[in-house]
Amino acid sequence: MDNSSTASSKDPIIIWNTWALSVTHEACEYTNKKFVAEKTGGDPVIPSPKLDTDLVMACDQLVNRLIKAYKNPIKMKIDIARYSRFISPKDTGHNEEREEKLLQKCPPGHEGTKLIDIPATIIDASGAIIAWYLPDALTNATQKEMLAASEFLGPSLTKSVKADSNWQTNPEWFKDSSDDVGLTPGCLNFSPAWFQLGHEDVSDPEVSASLKGPSSESILEAIARPAAIATVALRVIQITLGEKAESNELPKMSETLQYWASVFNTLSIISNRETPNHRDHLSMPECFDILTTAGDYSNARMSMPSLQLEFKYNPGCMIVFSGRIVRHGVHAVQGDRIAWAWYMRDSVQSYAGVPSSGWARKVHIGVNLSREGA
């Protein structure tokens, strides 16, 4: 391994040049500088020679959508920090009576449900950003990579659907592919640092079971570019959180981190599933989750009933919000759809001593921080 690092001596986050995250770091720096230049009318930004053409094009397309969303703020009367204080771990989003009471306590400020179909930022009463809506954020090349990776995972996706499981993997929410070459239904979680359920206080995190097999390196390589794009988006819209691998204590996790191309510590791949309105109680409350979608389908909508909003959720779309706080769902569609959800698992961030990032605000967007690491 090449032990040269992209990090300064003062930076606690070490990224070796041979790690996948080093390329992600270069993409983050390029994209953030390009966003700032586009926002301020600055000089053109030249990408690093370490970035291949497809990744540069993916970053450029993302910047285009981020700028459009930044210039189209939709202001709401809800105070998201106040609203979040009413949300307990028991508020899974499935209790309609409880949700109606929450809506009465913190109404969004408009009647009925609004449909959003152009790039936008959703801003609360205090100026905090609740969500980014970025249709067509993903290039065709990135979508093809998502589909190819999902097809590679077909056998594992099939095994993930279990009749006696919770709703995330219960067969009643999945549908078969529309033809013989469609997407295999299922739901898988991937993480370089994962606690088994109920073990947060009794053990160290370890690599998720999905990355312990002989195909783990191939899986990580297959998801690398979509992983980089999600991290690039987070670099622009919120101060990026990171963590350091303690290789002496967790050698397998350190080995996996070499190929893990995202600062998010968890990826969920969800194939051909209807998703009821819910909250994700494992993610960090104030940190953005990033959801991307691809496939051959139509009529998809993401609903956020706590905001009385719906978003067109066409292939190539990226939607960014706190899944822990904002109730959301995606109902049945016509065709085959795959969704990749990137998020920070709260228990892992707490274990690593990573503090809460606080709610992102529009005035902070595109700040060119003088820090190393993606």
C-alpha positions as a printed NumPy array, in Angstrom:
array([[  0.   ,   0.   ,   0.   ],
       [  1.179,   3.487,  -0.839],
       [  1.352,   5.257,   2.519],
       [  1.269,   8.782,   1.113],
       [ -1.86 ,  10.6  ,   2.237],
       [ -4.067,  13.353,   0.909],
       [ -4.578,  14.656,   4.442],
       [ -2.496,  17.268,   6.246],
       [ -0.671,  16.416,   9.461],
       [ -3.294,  18.304,  11.459],
       [ -6.222,  16.414,   9.986],
       [ -7.477,  13.414,  12.011],
       [ -9.096,  11.858,   8.913],
       [ -6.516,   9.823,   6.996],
       [ -7.228,   9.003,   3.356],
       [ -4.546,   6.923,   1.662],
       [ -3.976,   7.558,  -2.039],
       [ -4.774,   3.919,  -2.805],
       [ -8.21 ,   4.113,  -1.185],
       [-11.366,   4.659,  -3.227],
       [-12.192,   7.635,  -1.023],
       [ -9.167,   9.534,  -2.366],
       [-10.843,   9.786,  -5.786],
       [-14.075,  10.817,  -4.085],
       [-12.134,  13.555,  -2.278],
       [-10.854,  14.929,  -5.596],
       [-14.389,  14.864,  -7.016],
       [-15.698,  16.684,  -3.925],
       [-13.111,  19.439,  -4.186],
       [-13.755,  19.927,  -7.902],
       [-17.535,  19.971,  -7.523],
       [-17.589,  22.34 ,  -4.578],
       [-15.249,  24.791,  -6.331],
       [-17.325,  24.568,  -9.505],
       [-20.532,  25.193,  -7.542],
       [-18.995,  28.266,  -5.883],
       [-17.769,  29.539,  -9.26 ],
       [-21.202,  29.056, -10.833],
       [-22.899,  30.739,  -7.877],
       [-20.564,  33.738,  -7.778],
       [-19.592,  34.099, -11.45 ],
       [-16.025,  33.046, -10.745],
       [-13.386,  31.64 , -13.074],
       [-13.797,  28.214, -14.703],
       [-12.616,  25.262, -12.597],
       [-10.318,  22.622, -14.062],
       [-10.931,  19.06 , -12.819],
       [ -8.139,  16.952, -11.376],
       [ -6.491,  14.549, -13.851],
       [ -7.289,  11.807, -11.317],
       [-10.972,  12.047, -12.328],
       [-12.121,  10.097, -15.369],
       [-14.412,  11.644, -17.976],
       [-17.581,   9.92 , -16.746],
       [-17.04 ,  11.135, -13.192],
       [-16.342,  14.708, -14.316],
       [-19.509,  14.689, -16.42 ],
       [-21.452,  13.316, -13.438],
       [-20.112,  16.106, -11.214],
       [-20.918,  18.759, -13.838],
       [-24.506,  17.55 , -14.206],
       [-24.943,  17.503, -10.442],
       [-23.665,  21.099, -10.162],
       [-26.151,  22.174, -12.823],
       [-29.055,  20.771, -10.813],
       [-27.707,  22.065,  -7.486],
       [-27.472,  25.606,  -8.873],
       [-31.017,  25.435, -10.228],
       [-32.313,  24.182,  -6.872],
       [-30.309,  26.798,  -4.958],
       [-31.929,  29.543,  -7.04 ],
       [-35.433,  28.19 ,  -6.429],
       [-36.076,  28.242,  -2.663],
       [-39.555,  27.233,  -1.514],
       [-40.188,  28.767,   1.875],
       [-42.418,  27.095,   4.465],
       [-43.763,  28.206,   7.828],
       [-42.707,  25.056,   9.669],
       [-39.689,  25.251,  12.022],
       [-37.885,  21.956,  11.399],
       [-35.797,  22.119,  14.607],
       [-38.952,  22.648,  16.693],
       [-40.736,  19.884,  14.79 ],
       [-37.832,  17.483,  15.368],
       [-38.135,  17.928,  19.138],
       [-41.58 ,  16.342,  18.973],
       [-40.261,  13.264,  17.147],
       [-39.418,  10.334,  19.419],
       [-37.916,   6.94 ,  18.428],
       [-41.465,   5.569,  18.637],
       [-42.621,   7.893,  15.846],
       [-42.041,   5.437,  13.016],
       [-44.46 ,   7.277,  10.73 ],
       [-46.99 ,   4.441,  10.583],
       [-49.465,   5.781,  13.16 ],
       [-51.832,   8.055,  11.225],
       [-53.519,   9.427,  14.354],
       [-50.165,  10.424,  15.841],
       [-49.074,  11.952,  12.525],
       [-52.205,  14.08 ,  12.356],
       [-51.419,  15.494,  15.81 ],
       [-47.855,  16.287,  14.733],
       [-49.178,  18.026,  11.639],
       [-51.479,  20.163,  13.794],
       [-48.591,  21.12 ,  16.108],
       [-46.288,  22.068,  13.237],
       [-48.278,  22.789,  10.071],
       [-46.252,  23.478,   6.895],
       [-48.227,  26.651,   6.181],
       [-50.23 ,  25.745,   3.073],
       [-53.444,  23.897,   2.312],
       [-53.476,  20.569,   0.54 ],
       [-50.561,  18.698,  -1.003],
       [-48.243,  20.523,  -3.401],
       [-46.454,  18.766,  -6.263],
       [-42.821,  19.788,  -6.889],
       [-41.418,  18.913, -10.31 ],
       [-38.497,  21.326, -10.876],
       [-35.22 ,  21.647,  -8.911],
       [-35.821,  23.334,  -5.568],
       [-34.689,  23.747,  -1.986],
       [-37.297,  23.492,   0.763],
       [-36.557,  26.136,   3.414],
       [-38.116,  26.347,   6.883],
       [-39.186,  29.474,   8.792],
       [-35.721,  29.913,  10.335],
       [-33.784,  29.559,   7.081],
       [-32.761,  25.93 ,   7.62 ],
       [-32.848,  23.695,   4.577],
       [-35.27 ,  20.805,   4.976],
       [-34.744,  19.197,   1.57 ],
       [-33.104,  19.455,  -1.826],
       [-35.013,  18.224,  -4.87 ],
       [-32.698,  17.435,  -7.798],
       [-34.426,  15.801, -10.791],
       [-32.046,  14.538, -13.508],
       [-29.127,  14.787, -11.083],
       [-27.638,  11.49 , -12.268],
       [-26.102,  10.971, -15.689],
       [-27.191,   8.007, -17.796],
       [-23.796,   6.416, -17.139],
       [-24.3  ,   6.598, -13.363],
       [-27.803,   5.149, -13.64 ],
       [-26.489,   2.277, -15.761],
       [-23.879,   1.541, -13.099],
       [-26.57 ,   1.462, -10.422],
       [-28.644,  -0.955, -12.496],
       [-25.637,  -3.151, -13.303],
       [-24.651,  -3.352,  -9.636],
       [-28.225,  -4.188,  -8.664],
       [-28.377,  -6.953, -11.267],
       [-25.086,  -8.35 ,  -9.944],
       [-26.694,  -8.49 ,  -6.493],
       [-29.782, -10.336,  -7.776],
       [-29.272, -13.598,  -5.819],
       [-28.677, -11.706,  -2.568],
       [-31.712,  -9.492,  -3.185],
       [-33.879, -12.601,  -3.626],
       [-32.706, -14.033,  -0.298],
       [-33.391, -10.743,   1.506],
       [-37.192, -10.981,   1.135],
       [-38.627, -12.913,   4.098],
       [-42.246, -13.494,   5.089],
       [-41.593, -13.2  ,   8.847],
       [-39.517, -10.022,   8.641],
       [-40.287,  -6.341,   9.241],
       [-41.924,  -4.279,   6.512],
       [-38.608,  -3.34 ,   4.84 ],
       [-38.119,  -6.925,   3.604],
       [-41.665,  -8.286,   3.84 ],
       [-42.858,  -9.723,   0.493],
       [-46.176,  -7.846,   0.588],
       [-44.339,  -4.614,  -0.308],
       [-42.382,  -6.029,  -3.267],
       [-43.42 ,  -6.762,  -6.816],
       [-41.873,  -9.062,  -9.389],
       [-39.947,  -7.577, -12.291],
       [-41.991,  -6.595, -15.313],
       [-40.114,  -8.984, -17.652],
       [-37.4  , -11.645, -17.689],
       [-34.589,  -9.086, -17.644],
       [-36.096,  -6.804, -15.01 ],
       [-34.85 ,  -6.035, -11.525],
       [-34.903,  -8.655,  -8.777],
       [-37.023,  -7.46 ,  -5.829],
       [-35.299,  -7.151,  -2.48 ],
       [-33.558,  -4.885,   0.032],
       [-29.906,  -5.048,   1.113],
       [-27.801,  -2.986,   3.51 ],
       [-24.065,  -2.375,   3.091],
       [-21.733,  -0.808,   5.633],
       [-18.031,  -0.844,   6.543],
       [-19.072,  -0.244,  10.176],
       [-22.32 ,  -1.798,  11.353],
       [-23.823,  -2.74 ,  14.709],
       [-25.955,  -5.845,  14.901],
       [-29.422,  -4.925,  16.179],
       [-29.342,  -4.408,  19.946],
       [-25.52 ,  -4.615,  20.165],
       [-24.745,  -0.885,  20.131],
       [-23.607,  -0.856,  23.769],
       [-21.958,  -4.267,  23.989],
       [-19.64 ,  -4.59 ,  20.968],
       [-17.584,  -2.732,  18.399],
       [-19.063,  -2.111,  14.944],
       [-18.087,  -4.548,  12.23 ],
       [-18.458,  -4.928,   8.503],
       [-22.023,  -5.739,   7.48 ],
       [-22.684,  -9.374,   6.566],
       [-23.363,  -8.294,   2.969],
       [-19.671,  -7.333,   2.621],
       [-18.082, -10.345,   4.325],
       [-18.322, -12.797,   1.434],
       [-15.917, -13.536,  -1.42 ],
       [-17.702, -11.008,  -3.658],
       [-17.236,  -8.061,  -1.276],
       [-14.473,  -6.366,  -3.258],
       [-16.454,  -6.731,  -6.503],
       [-19.531,  -5.234,  -4.823],
       [-17.556,  -2.266,  -3.514],
       [-16.038,  -1.618,  -6.931],
       [-19.497,  -1.826,  -8.546],
       [-20.964,   0.825,  -6.237],
       [-17.933,   3.154,  -6.254],
       [-19.085,   5.824,  -8.72 ],
       [-22.632,   6.206,  -7.322],
       [-21.009,   6.315,  -3.863],
       [-18.756,   9.153,  -4.99 ],
       [-21.664,  11.12 ,  -6.468],
       [-23.674,  10.917,  -3.226],
       [-20.651,  12.116,  -1.249],
       [-20.021,  14.932,  -3.727],
       [-23.577,  16.17 ,  -3.196],
       [-23.152,  16.099,   0.583],
       [-19.869,  18.019,   0.329],
       [-21.668,  20.93 ,  -1.305],
       [-24.872,  20.994,   0.72 ],
       [-23.69 ,  20.107,   4.222],
       [-20.414,  20.054,   6.133],
       [-19.199,  16.538,   5.556],
       [-18.916,  14.12 ,   8.438],
       [-16.104,  11.605,   8.499],
       [-14.631,   8.981,  10.711],
       [-11.286,   7.294,  11.162],
       [-10.765,   3.535,  10.845],
       [ -8.938,   2.004,  13.79 ],
       [ -7.152,  -0.706,  11.836],
       [ -5.458,  -2.343,  14.83 ],
       [ -8.763,  -3.107,  16.529],
       [-10.931,  -3.632,  13.451],
       [ -8.674,  -4.994,  10.696],
       [-11.505,  -6.228,   8.468],
       [-13.295,  -2.899,   8.655],
       [-10.067,  -1.096,   7.731],
       [ -9.589,  -3.403,   4.732],
       [-13.152,  -2.742,   3.577],
       [-12.657,   1.006,   3.967],
       [ -9.968,   0.881,   1.278],
       [-12.715,   0.21 ,  -1.264],
       [-15.582,   2.153,   0.362],
       [-15.951,   5.314,  -1.749],
       [-18.397,   7.28 ,   0.42 ],
       [-18.351,   9.26 ,   3.669],
       [-21.805,   7.837,   4.366],
       [-21.484,   4.765,   6.564],
       [-24.512,   2.908,   5.185],
       [-26.09 ,   2.169,   1.81 ],
       [-29.491,   0.523,   1.382],
       [-30.295,  -0.85 ,  -2.07 ],
       [-34.058,  -1.235,  -2.531],
       [-35.399,  -2.966,  -5.617],
       [-39.007,  -3.029,  -6.853],
       [-40.499,  -2.146,  -3.474],
       [-43.39 ,   0.06 ,  -2.54 ],
       [-42.371,   2.078,   0.51 ],
       [-45.109,   3.165,   2.936],
       [-44.827,   6.515,   4.677],
       [-42.306,   6.123,   7.482],
       [-39.269,   7.551,   9.288],
       [-35.799,   6.021,   9.376],
       [-35.028,   5.776,  13.072],
       [-31.425,   4.573,  12.566],
       [-30.131,   7.656,  10.74 ],
       [-28.822,  10.92 ,  12.241],
       [-31.578,  13.492,  12.917],
       [-29.852,  16.575,  11.468],
       [-27.793,  14.91 ,   8.775],
       [-29.041,  14.671,   5.213],
       [-29.822,  11.276,   3.738],
       [-29.408,  11.04 ,  -0.033],
       [-31.855,   8.995,  -2.087],
       [-31.269,   8.26 ,  -5.759],
       [-33.378,   6.26 ,  -8.184],
       [-32.988,   4.541, -11.542],
       [-34.86 ,   2.077, -13.744],
       [-37.509,   1.819, -16.429],
       [-40.711,   3.053, -14.801],
       [-43.259,   5.852, -14.739],
       [-45.646,   7.668, -12.396],
       [-43.349,   7.609,  -9.356],
       [-43.909,  10.11 ,  -6.569],
       [-42.099,  10.602,  -3.311],
       [-44.492,  11.828,  -0.649],
       [-43.563,  13.875,   2.415],
       [-46.881,  14.167,   4.239],
       [-45.378,  15.995,   7.229],
       [-44.589,  18.815,   4.772],
       [-47.68 ,  18.237,   2.598],
       [-45.403,  17.873,  -0.415],
       [-45.011,  15.388,  -3.239],
       [-42.074,  15.184,  -5.648],
       [-41.857,  13.664,  -9.098],
       [-39.44 ,  10.788,  -8.654],
       [-38.325,   9.988, -12.18 ],
       [-35.204,   7.938, -13.06 ],
       [-32.02 ,   9.894, -12.343],
       [-33.6  ,  11.884,  -9.513],
       [-31.817,  12.712,  -6.251],
       [-33.72 ,  13.842,  -3.153],
       [-31.874,  14.984,  -0.032],
       [-33.487,  15.305,   3.425],
       [-33.413,  13.937,   6.985],
       [-35.169,  10.582,   6.854],
       [-35.09 ,  10.443,  10.649],
       [-37.306,  13.536,  10.95 ],
       [-39.243,  13.932,   7.685],
       [-41.892,  11.29 ,   7.096],
       [-41.67 ,   9.97 ,   3.545],
       [-42.73 ,   7.183,   1.219],
       [-42.794,   6.006,  -2.394],
       [-45.832,   4.121,  -3.597],
       [-46.239,   1.516,  -6.336],
       [-44.974,   2.42 ,  -9.818],
       [-45.418,   1.038, -13.305],
       [-42.201,  -0.745, -14.351],
       [-38.941,  -1.608, -12.594],
       [-37.391,   0.803, -10.081],
       [-34.251,   0.673,  -7.98 ],
       [-33.5  ,   3.115,  -5.139],
       [-30.166,   3.654,  -3.39 ],
       [-30.386,   5.336,   0.019],
       [-27.177,   6.707,   1.556],
       [-27.239,   7.669,   5.227],
       [-25.243,   8.075,   8.424],
       [-26.204,   5.444,  10.971],
       [-26.48 ,   7.41 ,  14.213],
       [-25.102,   4.708,  16.52 ],
       [-21.921,   4.399,  14.443],
       [-21.345,   8.16 ,  14.373],
       [-21.882,   8.272,  18.133],
       [-19.41 ,   5.407,  18.633],
       [-16.823,   7.269,  16.532],
       [-17.362,  10.493,  18.508],
       [-18.66 ,  12.418,  15.5  ],
       [-20.785,  15.365,  16.705],
       [-24.078,  16.404,  15.185],
       [-23.662,  18.668,  12.183],
       [-26.668,  20.882,  12.944],
       [-29.275,  21.857,  10.375],
       [-27.786,  23.111,   7.109],
       [-28.644,  26.672,   6.1  ],
       [-28.636,  28.311,   2.717],
       [-25.957,  30.815,   3.76 ],
       [-23.573,  27.905,   4.398],
       [-23.997,  26.263,   1.005],
       [-20.889,  26.095,  -1.159],
       [-18.532,  27.331,   1.552],
       [-15.012,  26.445,   0.422],
       [-13.758,  25.016,   3.71 ],
       [-10.001,  24.75 ,   4.154],
       [-10.027,  21.132,   5.265],
       [ -8.727,  17.906,   3.853],
       [-10.777,  14.762,   3.35 ],
       [-13.921,  14.245,   1.362]])
